[in-house]
Amino acid sequence: MAFNENLSNRIREALSHLELEDVTEKYMFGGMCYMVNDKMCIGVMGDEIMCRISEETYEAASEKPGCRGMEMGGRQMKGYLLVGEEGMKTNKEFQYWIDLCLEFNPRAKASKKKKS
């Protein structure tokens, strides 16, 4: 599945205020994922942004227009939302999602490193 390069560029720009060594880009889930401090933070899947947010904010955020829960292999992914164009029409709406993901990132658990 191809991902929206323009949307990816918007995310890259929104994260540009962070220290360069704190942000890395990884191709995963058929899209682009932005890792902040070695933890999955936000990404692009198709024409949607993938947001990793706290469980406390999940319910309220999921009720916003254009949002849906993220599923992988038929399983609902806890703490992950997909946001379509309807949920980020304005720069303010787009920034809401960036801020929500960055707010949760310090508390997010990093994935276990694979042994080489």
Buried (B, 14 or more C-beta within 10 A) or exposed (E): EEBBEEBBEBBBEBBEEBEEEEBEBEEEBEBBBBBBBEBBBBBBBBBBBBBBBBEEBBEEBEEBEBBEEBEEEEEEBEBBBBBBEEBBEEEEBBEBBBEBBBEBBEEBEEEEEEEE
